[in-house]
């Protein structure tokens, strides 16, 4: 296993750990091969979050920020620099400060999502 691949697997595990507290209220899903978590009964594209290992980064998809961009207000420049497009945060190295900030963002996004206005 290459050092990069090993680092990506560690990042993937850490990102899934951020989602672990929500697993009891969400169900597994998939859209275009992306493993996701979603509200029970939600359509594939109405998912909450997912993690994908790519060749050059690990992507964390957080869908509630698409329909409620105000969730991103106040995020640090470091986390904002990881935002690619409207909903995806890309990581190439582990950064516990950014993971902690992302964890707090996910908690806010979860409340929005479960209220039905997040996707």
Secondary structure, 3 states (H helix, E strand, C coil): CCHHHHHHHHHHHHHHHHHHHHCCCEEEEEECCEEEEEECCCCHHHEEEEEEECCCCEEEEECHHHHCHHHHCCCCHHHHHHEECCCEEEECCCCHHHHHHHHHHHHHHHHHHHCCCCC
